[in-house]
Amino acid sequence: MATDIVGGSGAGTRERDPGPSIRTKREYFPELQGIRAIAVLAVITVHSAFTAGWLGHSGNPGNGFYAVLIERFTRESLPILFALSGFLLYRRFALVTIAGAAKPDLKAYAWRRVLRIFPAYWLQVVGVLVLLSSGHITGFWQVFRVMTMQHVYVAGDIVPGLESTWSMATEIAFYVTLPIMAWIGHRMAARTADPVAKARRLLVGIFAIILIGYAYSAYSHLPELGPYPLQGNWAPGWFGYLAVGMGLAVLSVAAEVAPDRLIRPYRLIAKYPGATWFAALVVILLFCFSPAGGQGTVDYPPTSVVLFDQPVDLTIVFLLLAPLTVPGVRSKVIASVLNFRPLQFIGRVSYGMFLWHIPFIYFWNGSMFGAESYLEILLKVQISSFLMAVVSYYLVEKPALTLRNRLGKVSAEPSMPVLVR
């Protein structure tokens, strides 16, 4: 689940001056909040469809054409959230390498990540372990691993109600490794002074991350590992989507530094942002008729399907997010959709919705399977997880965010660093 990164005192507020000419400030980009809201709503939609038996699973054929539409139009929801994390978190590092901005304070970076992720997560864990899954607790160390998000690495530690939290462990792994990846990329780009050449070298390293994730996905779907192996929830298989966000951060920063030398295909995206979303729609529709199969189902796919699907998934995520990252360029149609005020508020509390929607499926249905009405379970889960997310945001998340001021003022929105012109 992607979360915001904040490090300034608000939209347009200058950060500390790294030098005589390179200055940065933080700006709030509401489109990123809007796309996050849509992605979280899509996560709840597809999980509710699974609970109601509308998606193919374990021999159940699902609900035909509707199953295909729901699965294909929601499958990029979690990848989008990962890519948002990659973009928002890596952009600060990309500014250092490409533009010569000040290096981020890693202590502050770690402190803010902890405060953004863990307080709301701990609230969810306590609620689930006490109210839903107390009978599944085997001892202190299981609880400790769940509290520290290490439960995805031990078989049996993911108790009912916490099924979606494996993705949070992937986020934590990314937070830890990002400074290392940024340092390696900085060294790779250090031998050239040209900012566009630096960006291209960073993109080579980011493409290597995508290839590593692709290879790991092939491994984690080998037949001998069986369906739903423990390795399938581990971070490397999802790093490709985070890398897409990192790549967009590089393209975005390079466009700021050298606006007259946009890197292809960013040049076309900047010129036709609306057409980019149309291209994504076309790819999704074609994906409904994938020759590899698997559409409309949520069974653990074989290696052949993963090798075909993942490049398509990465392409769709890139096309959906790229128009939102071009400096100074926005499609009026895209902006009007993503800036819709209710959607903006959902984006603000979306982390809590992501955390609580699975527990509420159990609360309303008793299990992850067998809901009689798809629309009924969908509405119940959407509304209840939203209300709980509002409570979580104002009673836990927002107070925790204020503690981040101890290591520098922060904004309350998903702002990102940009150059001061």
C-alpha distance (Angstrom), angle and dihedral (degrees) to the residues before:
residue distance angle dihedral
M1 . . .
A2 3.78 . .
T3 3.76 118.0 .
D4 3.76 132.4 -172.0
I5 3.76 126.7 -91.1
V6 3.74 117.1 -143.9
G7 3.73 130.7 176.4
G8 3.78 109.5 149.3
S9 3.78 132.6 70.7
G10 3.78 94.2 -104.6
A11 3.77 144.5 -55.9
G12 3.76 111.3 -23.7
T13 3.82 95.1 4.2
R14 3.78 116.0 141.5
E15 3.78 120.4 -122.4
R16 3.79 123.0 -146.1
D17 3.79 113.1 -57.0
P18 3.83 109.7 -105.0
G19 3.78 94.3 -167.3
P20 3.78 146.6 -22.9
S21 3.81 95.2 -70.2
I22 3.84 110.5 12.6
R23 3.77 111.7 79.9
T24 3.79 130.3 159.5
K25 3.77 136.3 -161.9
R26 3.78 134.2 -177.1
E27 3.78 122.7 -110.0
Y28 3.78 129.9 -172.6
F29 3.80 115.6 -126.7
P30 3.82 108.5 -165.1
E31 3.81 93.2 -167.9
L32 3.79 89.5 69.8
Q33 3.80 89.7 53.6
G34 3.78 90.2 49.2
I35 3.81 95.6 50.4
R36 3.81 89.2 48.0
A37 3.80 89.7 54.9
I38 3.80 92.3 50.3
A39 3.81 90.8 48.6
V40 3.81 93.4 52.1
L41 3.80 92.2 46.6
A42 3.81 87.5 51.4
V43 3.82 91.1 51.5
I44 3.81 90.0 54.8
T45 3.80 90.8 45.0
V46 3.78 95.1 54.6
H47 3.82 94.6 43.4
S48 3.80 90.6 49.9
A49 3.81 89.5 50.0
F50 3.79 89.0 52.2
T51 3.81 91.4 50.7
A52 3.80 91.0 50.6
G53 3.81 92.1 50.0
W54 3.79 94.1 -114.5
L55 3.80 92.1 128.2
G56 3.77 124.8 65.9
H57 3.79 112.9 -102.1
S58 3.82 136.2 157.1
G59 3.78 94.6 -11.5
N60 3.80 95.7 -37.0
P61 3.83 104.6 122.9
G62 3.79 93.8 -150.7
N63 3.77 125.6 -144.2
G64 3.79 100.4 -42.9
F65 3.78 116.8 -128.0
Y66 3.82 92.6 5.1
A67 3.79 89.2 56.7
V68 3.80 90.4 54.1
L69 3.80 93.0 48.5
I70 3.80 94.1 47.3
E71 3.79 94.2 46.1
R72 3.80 96.8 44.3
F73 3.80 95.7 43.4
T74 3.81 94.8 46.9
R75 3.80 103.0 35.1
E76 3.81 93.0 90.9
S77 3.81 93.2 55.6
L78 3.80 96.8 97.0
P79 3.84 93.6 37.3
I80 3.82 88.0 54.5
L81 3.79 90.3 53.5
F82 3.80 90.6 49.9
A83 3.80 91.9 48.0
L84 3.81 90.8 50.3
S85 3.79 89.0 56.1
G86 3.78 90.5 49.6
F87 3.80 91.9 50.4
L88 3.80 99.5 43.7
L89 3.79 96.5 42.2
Y90 3.79 99.7 41.1
R91 3.80 97.0 45.1
R92 3.80 91.3 79.1
F93 3.82 89.9 54.7
A94 3.81 92.4 44.7
L95 3.80 89.6 55.2
V96 3.80 88.9 56.0
T97 3.80 94.0 52.6
I98 3.80 100.8 37.4
A99 3.81 103.3 31.2
G100 3.80 102.8 24.6
A101 3.82 94.5 -117.4
A102 3.79 121.8 162.6
K103 3.78 117.0 -74.0
P104 3.82 114.2 -105.4
D105 3.78 120.0 -109.2
L106 3.82 102.8 -108.8
K107 3.80 92.3 -161.1
A108 3.80 90.3 56.4
Y109 3.81 90.1 43.2
A110 3.82 91.9 55.0
W111 3.81 93.5 43.3
R112 3.79 92.6 52.1
R113 3.78 93.3 47.4
V114 3.79 91.4 52.7
L115 3.80 93.2 49.0
R116 3.79 92.6 46.2
I117 3.79 96.1 49.5
F118 3.77 113.1 27.7
P119 3.85 109.4 48.9
A120 3.82 94.3 59.2
Y121 3.80 90.5 38.8
W122 3.80 92.4 52.8
L123 3.80 89.9 51.0
Q124 3.79 89.5 54.4
V125 3.80 93.6 46.0
V126 3.80 93.4 51.1
G127 3.79 91.2 48.6
V128 3.80 93.3 48.5
L129 3.81 96.8 43.6
V130 3.81 93.2 46.9
L131 3.80 101.4 38.5
L132 3.81 106.4 26.1
S133 3.77 114.0 18.4
S134 3.80 110.4 24.3
G135 3.79 89.3 124.7
H136 3.80 90.8 59.6
I137 3.80 95.5 58.1
T138 3.81 110.6 109.3
G139 3.78 100.6 -179.0
F140 3.78 149.9 -49.1
W141 3.79 96.8 -61.8
Q142 3.79 92.7 54.6
V143 3.81 90.0 53.4
F144 3.81 89.8 45.6
R145 3.81 91.9 52.4
V146 3.80 91.2 48.2
M147 3.81 91.9 49.5
T148 3.81 91.6 50.4
M149 3.84 94.0 42.3
Q150 3.78 93.4 -115.3
H151 3.80 93.3 117.0
V152 3.80 94.1 99.6
Y153 3.80 90.3 69.1
V154 3.81 96.1 60.4
A155 3.80 122.9 63.8
G156 3.80 113.0 -115.8
D157 3.80 96.9 16.9
I158 3.82 95.3 106.8
V159 3.80 101.3 85.8
P160 3.83 125.3 -164.9
G161 3.76 110.1 -72.3
L162 3.80 95.0 30.6
E163 3.80 99.0 70.4
S164 3.79 95.0 117.3
T165 3.81 94.9 49.3
W166 3.81 92.2 85.4
S167 3.80 85.1 83.5
M168 3.80 90.3 59.7
A169 3.80 89.2 57.5
T170 3.81 87.2 54.9
E171 3.81 89.1 52.5
I172 3.81 90.8 50.9
A173 3.81 91.0 50.1
F174 3.80 88.9 51.3
Y175 3.80 92.8 49.2
V176 3.79 90.2 53.1
T177 3.80 97.0 45.7
L178 3.82 98.2 38.6
P179 3.84 96.2 83.4
I180 3.81 88.7 49.6
M181 3.80 92.5 49.7
A182 3.81 89.9 45.8
W183 3.81 90.9 51.9
I184 3.81 91.7 50.3
G185 3.81 90.8 48.3
H186 3.80 90.7 48.3
R187 3.80 90.7 53.8
M188 3.80 91.2 48.0
A189 3.80 91.4 53.7
A190 3.80 97.4 40.3
R191 3.82 96.2 91.3
T192 3.78 94.8 69.0
A193 3.78 129.5 58.8
D194 3.80 96.5 -160.6
P195 3.84 109.4 101.0
V196 3.80 94.7 -146.6
A197 3.80 90.7 50.1
K198 3.80 88.4 49.9
A199 3.79 89.5 52.0
R200 3.78 91.9 50.6
R201 3.81 91.1 52.0
L202 3.79 90.6 50.0
L203 3.80 89.5 51.2
V204 3.82 90.1 54.3
G205 3.80 89.9 56.4
I206 3.80 91.8 45.3
F207 3.78 90.7 51.1
A208 3.82 87.5 54.0
I209 3.83 88.2 56.6
I210 3.80 89.2 53.3
L211 3.80 90.6 51.2
I212 3.81 91.3 49.5
G213 3.80 90.1 51.5
Y214 3.80 90.4 47.6
A215 3.80 91.8 51.6
Y216 3.79 92.2 46.8
S217 3.82 90.9 50.1
A218 3.80 89.1 54.0
Y219 3.81 89.3 51.6
S220 3.81 95.4 46.4
H221 3.81 90.7 53.5
L222 3.79 97.3 51.0
P223 3.82 111.7 133.5
E224 3.81 93.2 -123.4
L225 3.82 90.3 63.2
G226 3.79 90.4 60.5
P227 3.82 128.4 -141.7
Y228 3.79 117.8 -36.4
P229 3.82 97.0 1.3
L230 3.78 120.0 -171.5
Q231 3.81 89.7 -111.6
G232 3.80 91.0 62.7
N233 3.80 90.3 73.0
W234 3.78 95.7 50.8
A235 3.77 122.4 112.0
P236 3.85 104.3 -113.2
G237 3.80 92.9 68.6
W238 3.80 90.2 59.1
F239 3.78 99.6 40.5
G240 3.81 90.6 93.8
Y241 3.81 90.6 70.3
L242 3.80 91.5 47.2
A243 3.80 87.2 49.7
V244 3.82 90.7 54.9
G245 3.79 87.3 59.4
M246 3.80 90.6 46.9
G247 3.79 89.8 51.5
L248 3.80 91.2 51.5
A249 3.80 88.7 50.6
V250 3.81 89.5 55.3
L251 3.81 92.7 47.5
S252 3.80 91.1 46.9
V253 3.80 94.7 50.0
A254 3.80 92.0 45.1
A255 3.81 88.8 52.1
E256 3.80 89.6 53.7
V257 3.78 93.8 49.2
A258 3.81 96.6 41.8
P259 3.83 108.0 18.7
D260 3.80 91.6 169.6
R261 3.84 93.1 56.4
L262 3.80 105.3 53.0
I263 3.78 114.3 174.5
R264 3.77 116.7 -119.4
P265 3.02 129.4 -78.3
Y266 3.81 87.4 20.9
R267 3.80 88.1 67.5
L268 3.80 91.5 61.9
I269 3.80 92.3 43.7
A270 3.81 90.6 52.8
K271 3.80 89.7 50.7
Y272 3.81 96.8 44.0
P273 3.84 109.4 24.9
G274 3.80 94.0 154.6
A275 3.78 92.1 48.6
T276 3.81 88.4 53.8
W277 3.79 90.8 62.7
F278 3.81 89.1 46.1
A279 3.81 88.7 53.6
A280 3.82 88.9 51.5
L281 3.81 89.5 52.3
V282 3.81 91.0 51.3
V283 3.81 91.8 50.3
I284 3.82 91.2 49.3
L285 3.80 91.9 50.0
L286 3.80 91.5 49.1
F287 3.80 88.4 46.6
C288 3.81 88.0 61.7
F289 3.81 85.9 70.7
S290 3.80 96.0 44.4
P291 3.82 112.6 166.4
A292 3.81 88.9 -145.3
G293 3.80 91.5 65.1
G294 3.77 128.0 -144.0
Q295 3.79 97.1 110.7
G296 3.79 113.9 143.0
T297 3.80 93.1 20.9
V298 3.80 135.6 94.5
D299 3.79 98.6 -160.2
Y300 3.78 116.2 131.6
P301 3.83 100.6 -88.0
P302 3.80 124.9 -129.0
T303 3.80 120.7 -113.6
S304 3.80 94.0 -97.7
V305 3.80 92.4 56.8
V306 3.80 92.8 46.8
L307 3.80 92.4 50.4
F308 3.81 90.0 53.2
D309 3.80 98.2 39.0
Q310 3.79 102.5 45.8
P311 3.84 97.6 64.1
V312 3.81 88.5 48.8
D313 3.81 91.2 48.9
L314 3.81 91.3 49.4
T315 3.80 90.6 49.7
I316 3.81 93.0 51.0
V317 3.80 92.8 48.5
F318 3.80 90.3 49.5
L319 3.81 92.7 49.9
L320 3.80 93.1 48.2
L321 3.80 96.6 48.2
A322 3.81 102.7 33.3
P323 3.85 96.9 76.7
L324 3.82 88.9 54.5
T325 3.80 93.4 57.3
V326 3.82 104.2 51.0
P327 3.83 108.4 110.6
G328 3.79 111.9 -113.5
V329 3.82 94.9 -3.6
R330 3.81 124.7 107.6
S331 3.77 133.1 158.1
K332 3.82 109.4 -126.7
V333 3.79 90.7 -139.7
I334 3.81 94.3 50.1
A335 3.80 92.1 44.3
S336 3.80 93.0 50.0
V337 3.79 90.7 53.2
L338 3.80 98.2 44.2
N339 3.81 95.6 40.5
F340 3.81 92.5 57.6
R341 3.82 102.3 133.3
P342 3.83 98.8 -131.2
L343 3.79 88.4 49.6
Q344 3.79 89.6 50.8
F345 3.80 91.3 54.4
I346 3.79 91.6 47.8
G347 3.79 87.6 52.6
R348 3.79 90.1 53.5
V349 3.82 92.7 55.5
S350 3.82 95.7 30.8
Y351 3.80 95.1 111.1
G352 3.78 90.6 62.7
M353 3.80 91.3 46.2
F354 3.78 89.8 53.6
L355 3.79 92.1 49.4
W356 3.79 97.2 46.5
H357 3.80 105.1 38.1
I358 3.81 95.8 84.2
P359 3.84 93.9 48.5
F360 3.80 88.4 51.1
I361 3.80 91.2 51.8
Y362 3.80 86.8 58.0
F363 3.80 91.3 43.9
W364 3.79 94.7 52.9
N365 3.80 99.8 33.0
G366 3.81 105.4 25.9
S367 3.82 92.5 -128.0
M368 3.78 142.7 19.7
F369 3.80 90.5 -94.7
G370 3.79 140.1 60.5
A371 3.81 107.8 31.7
E372 3.79 108.2 166.3
S373 3.81 97.4 -147.1
Y374 3.78 124.2 37.4
L375 3.79 95.4 -162.3
E376 3.80 92.0 47.3
I377 3.81 95.7 51.2
L378 3.80 90.8 42.0
L379 3.81 93.5 53.7
K380 3.80 93.4 43.3
V381 3.78 93.4 50.0
Q382 3.81 95.3 42.4
I383 3.81 93.3 50.0
S384 3.80 98.3 40.5
S385 3.79 94.7 44.9
F386 3.82 89.4 48.4
L387 3.80 92.4 51.6
M388 3.79 91.9 46.5
A389 3.80 89.7 47.3
V390 3.80 90.4 54.6
V391 3.81 89.8 52.3
S392 3.80 90.8 46.5
Y393 3.79 92.7 48.3
Y394 3.80 97.5 50.4
L395 3.80 98.9 35.6
V396 3.82 101.0 36.8
E397 3.80 116.5 6.4
K398 3.80 100.8 44.3
P399 3.83 94.7 45.8
A400 3.81 88.9 48.4
L401 3.80 90.6 51.6
T402 3.79 90.7 58.6
L403 3.81 89.3 63.1
R404 3.80 88.9 65.9
N405 3.80 88.7 73.9
R406 3.79 87.8 78.5
L407 3.79 87.0 75.9
G408 3.78 98.9 37.5
K409 3.79 134.9 -43.9
V410 3.77 116.6 -71.4
S411 3.77 138.6 -166.7
A412 3.77 124.5 -121.7
E413 3.81 94.6 -132.3
P414 3.82 132.7 69.6
S415 3.78 93.5 -91.4
M416 3.77 123.6 164.8
P417 3.80 134.5 -155.8
V418 3.79 118.0 -96.5
L419 3.78 133.4 172.7
V420 3.80 120.7 -91.4
R421 3.80 109.2 -124.3
